[in-house]
C-alpha cells in the first residue's frame, strides 16, 4: 500500500502536469499575431534584397527571436536590451571577423559565435539568436559580405527594431501580458495608467 509521502508526491506531480498542459488561448493568440506581424514586416522588406540562402538564414535568426519576444516574454533573454543589444553585438563581431579572417571559415565561424556569446554575457545582452546573426555575417553570400558594417544597420538593427516595436504593441494589449518585464517599466506603466483614469 502506498505511503502518505508517495501519495502526496503523486498528487503534486499530477497538479504540475495539469498546470503545464493547460491551454491559454489568449496567450497563444497574441504570440501568434505578434510574431506574424513582426516577422511579416521583416520578410516584406528583406524579400528580394538578398539571395534565397541569405534570406532564409536572416529570417531564421529573427524567427528564433520571435519565439523569445512573443512566446516567452517573461524570459530575461527576451527583453529589449537583449533583443537589440544581442543582435548588434553579434553582428559587429561577425562582420569584424569576416574582414579579419575572410578565407579561413573553419576558424572565423566558431570564433564569431564564441566571441558573441562572451561579449553578450559581459554586456548582459545575452540573446541566443545573436549567435546566428554573427554566423550569417561570416558565412553569408558575397552580397552579405559586401555590406560590411552596413550589415549591422540593415538588416540587423532594422529587423531587431521592427520586432521590438511590434512586441511593445502586441505584448501590452491585454492586462495579462506585460513587456518588457523590468520592474522600473512596470512601475512606469502603472503610474501612466493611473494618471489616465478619471
C-alpha positions in Angstrom: 0.0 0.0 0.0 1.4 3.5 -1.0 2.7 5.6 1.9 1.3 9.1 2.5 4.5 10.6 1.2 4.2 8.7 -2.1 0.5 9.8 -2.4 1.4 13.4 -1.7 4.2 13.4 -4.3 1.8 11.7 -6.8 -0.8 14.5 -6.3 1.9 17.2 -6.7 3.1 15.6 -9.9 -0.4 15.4 -11.3 -1.0 19.0 -10.4 2.2 20.2 -12.1 1.4 18.2 -15.2 -2.1 19.6 -15.3 -0.9 23.2 -15.0 1.8 22.7 -17.6 -0.6 21.3 -20.2 -3.3 23.9 -19.8 -4.0 25.8 -23.0 -4.2 29.6 -22.7 -5.9 30.6 -26.0 -5.5 34.3 -25.4 -1.8 33.9 -24.8 -1.3 31.8 -27.9 -3.4 34.2 -30.0 -1.2 37.2 -29.0 2.0 35.3 -29.5 0.8 34.2 -33.0 -0.4 37.6 -34.0 2.7 39.4 -32.8 5.2 37.0 -34.5 3.1 37.0 -37.7 3.1 40.8 -37.9 6.8 41.3 -36.7 8.3 38.6 -39.0 5.9 39.5 -41.8 7.2 43.1 -41.8 10.8 42.0 -41.8 10.1 39.4 -44.6 8.4 42.0 -46.7 11.3 44.5 -46.5 14.1 41.9 -46.9 12.5 39.8 -49.6 14.3 40.3 -52.9 17.2 42.3 -51.3 19.3 39.1 -50.6 19.9 35.8 -52.1 17.5 33.0 -51.2 20.1 31.4 -48.9 20.8 34.7 -47.1 17.1 35.4 -46.8 16.5 32.0 -45.3 19.3 32.5 -42.7 18.3 36.0 -41.8 14.6 35.1 -41.4 15.8 32.1 -39.3 17.7 34.3 -37.0 14.8 36.7 -36.5 12.4 33.8 -36.3 14.3 32.5 -33.3 14.0 36.0 -31.8 10.2 35.9 -32.4 10.0 32.7 -30.2 11.5 34.6 -27.3 10.0 38.0 -27.8 6.4 36.9 -28.4 6.3 33.4 -26.9 8.2 33.7 -23.6 8.0 37.4 -22.9 9.0 36.9 -19.2 12.4 35.5 -20.1 15.4 37.7 -19.4 16.7 36.7 -22.8 13.6 38.3 -24.5 13.9 41.8 -23.0 14.5 44.8 -25.3 18.1 45.2 -24.2 18.8 41.6 -25.0 17.0 41.6 -28.3 18.6 44.7 -29.8 21.9 44.6 -28.0 22.4 40.8 -28.6 21.9 41.2 -32.3 24.0 44.3 -32.7 27.0 43.0 -30.7 26.9 39.7 -32.6 26.6 41.5 -36.0 29.6 43.7 -35.2 31.7 40.7 -34.2 30.7 38.7 -37.2 31.5 41.5 -39.7 34.8 42.2 -37.9 35.9 38.6 -38.1 34.8 38.3 -41.7 37.0 41.2 -42.5 40.0 39.9 -40.4 39.8 36.2 -41.4 37.8 36.1 -44.6 39.2 32.9 -46.1 39.5 30.6 -43.1 35.9 29.8 -42.4 36.6 26.9 -40.0 38.2 29.5 -37.7 36.1 32.6 -38.3 32.7 30.9 -37.9 33.2 29.3 -34.5 35.2 32.3 -33.3 32.4 34.7 -34.3 29.8 32.7 -32.3 32.0 32.2 -29.3 33.1 35.8 -29.0 29.5 36.9 -29.5 28.4 34.7 -26.6 31.1 36.1 -24.3 30.5 39.7 -25.2 26.8 39.3 -24.8 27.4 37.8 -21.4 29.7 40.7 -20.4 27.3 43.3 -21.6 24.2 41.5 -20.1 22.6 41.3 -23.6 22.5 37.5 -24.0 20.1 36.7 -26.8 20.6 33.2 -28.3 19.6 34.2 -31.9 22.6 36.6 -31.8 24.9 33.6 -32.4 23.1 33.0 -35.8 23.5 36.7 -36.6 27.2 36.5 -36.1 27.4 33.3 -38.1 25.5 34.8 -41.1 28.0 37.7 -41.3 30.8 35.2 -41.6 29.2 32.5 -43.8 26.8 34.6 -45.9 26.9 35.1 -49.6 29.3 37.7 -51.2 26.3 40.1 -51.2 26.1 39.9 -47.4 29.9 40.3 -47.1 29.9 43.3 -49.4 27.6 45.1 -47.0 30.4 45.2 -44.4 29.4 47.2 -41.4 26.1 48.2 -43.1 25.0 44.7 -42.3 24.8 45.8 -38.7 22.4 48.6 -39.6 20.4 46.8 -42.2 19.2 44.1 -41.9 20.2 43.5 -38.3 19.3 46.8 -36.4 16.2 47.5 -38.6 15.0 43.9 -38.1 15.5 44.0 -34.3 13.8 47.3 -34.0 10.8 46.1 -36.0 10.5 43.1 -33.7 10.8 45.4 -30.7 8.1 47.9 -31.8 5.7 45.1 -32.6 6.4 43.4 -29.3 5.8 46.6 -27.4 2.4 46.9 -29.1 1.1 43.3 -29.1 2.6 42.2 -25.8 0.9 45.0 -23.9 -2.6 44.8 -25.4 -4.0 42.9 -22.5 -3.6 43.1 -18.8 -2.3 39.5 -18.7 0.8 40.3 -20.9 3.4 42.8 -20.0 6.5 43.6 -21.9 9.2 44.5 -21.0 9.2 42.8 -17.6 11.7 45.1 -15.9 10.4 46.4 -12.6 11.1 50.0 -13.5 9.0 49.7 -16.6 6.2 48.0 -14.7 6.1 50.9 -12.2 6.2 53.5 -15.0 3.4 51.7 -16.9 1.2 51.6 -13.8 1.7 55.3 -13.0 0.8 56.3 -16.5 -2.4 54.1 -16.4 -3.4 55.6 -13.0 -3.0 59.1 -14.4 -5.1 58.4 -17.4 -8.0 57.1 -15.3 -10.6 59.8 -14.4 
